[in-house]
Amino acid sequence: MTSPLLPPVTAEVAAEAVEALSARLRKKLDAAVEGCRDGAEAGADGSVVVAFGEDAVVTLRAAPSGVVTEAGQAVCSCLLAPRCLHRAAVLTASPVADPQPWPLPGEGEEDGGSAVTPAAESAAAGTGPAAPSAAGPMPCGAGTGDTGAGTAGGAGASAAGAIAGSGGSDGARGNAAGPGDGGAPAPTAAQVRAGAALWAVGAEALAAGVAAGGAVVQAELLRAAHTARVAGLPGAEAAALRVVRGLRAARERRAGERLADLAAAFEALLRTAALLAAGTGGPGLTGSGRRAYASGGSLKVHGLCREPVLTATGYGGVVTHLLGSDGVPYSLSDVRPGGLARARGAGAASVALGGGVLDHAGLARGGLRIAGATVSADGRLGAGRGVRATPVPGVSWDQEPLAALFARPAAEAVAEMLAQDAEPGLLGCAVRVEGAAGDHLLVRELSPDGTVRADAPLLRLRPAHPHPELAHTANLRRLAGRPGLALRVVGRPDPDRAATLRPLAVGPVPGAAYTLRLPPEWRDRADLGYDRLQGGHVTGEAPAPAPDPVGPGPDPLADSPLWRVSRLLEAGVAGGRRAVAESARASGQEAGYGPLRRAGFTAAAGLAAALVTEADRRPRDAFGRLTDPSADGYAWAWLAASAHLTAARRSLVAASWA
């Protein structure tokens, strides 16, 4: 585990320290990193000191920002410094610093409501660690009779087609855009070279896996990330840094770390690098180092709900979701370093927008009339010098424009959201509580007349954030004890789980006999991350219990044999190329992929078989030397299978809502 005393280090400083080592010292680097994690001590002058015996002491003096940004801020007292093992080990053991946002021309620091980059903020507002944008159209005929690719070359072509069809990823969900966006400039020569370098090191890191992805492999990724930053590719930089953090977390076996998250990070990195190396442009591909705000004129926005934000990198805050008078969604965020304490306190903090006197709790239930508004491409409201905001009375969920959220069936709204290559937005629906199953709440959607919709699937409500100190989980548990309760929910569909909604707020159903009765100051809505529901918040008599308890029902995603492909991909992430090749020898391809073909996932079976074949392809000459040591073919085969799996899962998720 990384010592909490070690300050974050920028990618270029850590990479340069490892590159300066000799080949002999590089072999000892991983052991040295393990040995210095718990030896950090605070110095008298604010520095951090790590001792390697009496003759070697490494001292880190961070910049005022708290980050080591220059090589001279890390010194060692040994004779080999600065090209010594001790200094490189300490810098490698330190956390990787977040990319610093780049100011835009003519933009003041107060134009945005957050101190984090768009990539970090978008990931923070999601349900977990950052993940790549899932593929849009299903490539290779997933779930049909299309047999996909049976060779490494076919896998590479399939991957290229899948990527081109699904659009690039900027390394943050919610900011994705296709490479074919009209008017998008083509990458420069420097960006193409940076993409090619990123692909090369990403492919080698994937072939090595967690088992062999030590400090040297991570340093190569950090160097490629810095090169991408210099070339003006903050999205690619963020994707590479996520892979480095994932490798470190997996090697340290941190609690909560999942191979699926690291596999998703590798997919985003390879997808972005492949498109850049091919010369494909697009704003979602290059990313943005700082969110750009444009003039939005005069706006009138109405509060919908607020959600706490808590990230694994120590950021905390709140995002308040709003709707304009024309139904266009907006949001106002306040996310800064501070962790859990700030996430809990920011919900009642003042809104930093044009001198407004509301706090976030009041804005979520009220409204603002904004003059001179500045708005980003994803609907974030800026707080520039010329912005003026005046509070206006809020509207209930029964009134327009908020009522439009509840007008469409949930299945129709989710299908439209999942068809886009972006993070799903918010939807509203009226539901009836059926019971609980594990950590989630089971509900069925209600029709406008208050009855359960015909053939309505069983929906799962999962906490929007699982942290026990936030109110999400406790509120869902209290609702689970009220079978038959009718309530309206505003939440975000989970694109990775079948028929699953991450609720942000709940409210009563008008005219229902058994529903919520909230305090007047809550204005008929409860923010599940901040407000805590009590027994007195329910009105009416509960209906007679059902004779048979309601179970979770079938899960088309969990019941499908696609888990075989997922396990193969994760085995490659964990053990590298060798683990994928060994998996076929252990079970045989027909035993492993026969169920996929019988279930109709012939393309998935073909791509998985092609991945195993490529992983085991290590041609050698008469002297036993590798004739093709490149990992390109293996990376293309892995990316093809991963992209297809992502698209197939999305299709199953969309079908589960119908």
Secondary structure, DSSP 8 states (H G I E B T S, - for coil): ---TTS--B-HHHHHHHHHTS-HHHHHTHHHHHHHHTT-EEE-TTS-EEEESSSS-EEEE---TTSSB-SGGGEEE-STTTTS-HHHHHHHHHS-B--------TT--GGGSS-SS-HHHHHHHHSSSS------SS-GGGTTSS-----SHHHHHHHHHHHHHHH-B--SSTT--B-TT-TT-----HHHHHHHHHHHHHHHHHHHHHHHH--HHHHHHHHHHHHHHHHTT-HHHHHHHHHHHHHHHHHHHT-TT--HHHHHHHHHHHHHHHHHHHTT---HHHH--SS--EEEEEEEEEEEEEEEEEE-TTSEEEEEEEEEETTS-EEEEEEEEE-HHHHHHHGGGSB--STT---BHHHHHHSEEEEEEEEEETTSBB---TT-EEEEE----TTSTTGGGGGTS-HHHHHHHHHTSSS----EEEEEEEEEEETTEEEEEEB-TTSSB-TT--EEEE--SS--TTSSHHHHHHHHHT-TT-EEEEEEEE-TTSTTEEEEEEEEE-TT-SSEE---GGGTS-EETTT----GGGEES------SS-------HHHHSTTHHHHHHHHHHHHHHHHHHHHHHHHH-HHHHHHHHHHTT-HHHHHHHHHHHHHHT---B-TTS-BS----HHHHHHHHHHHHHHHHHHHHHHHHHH-
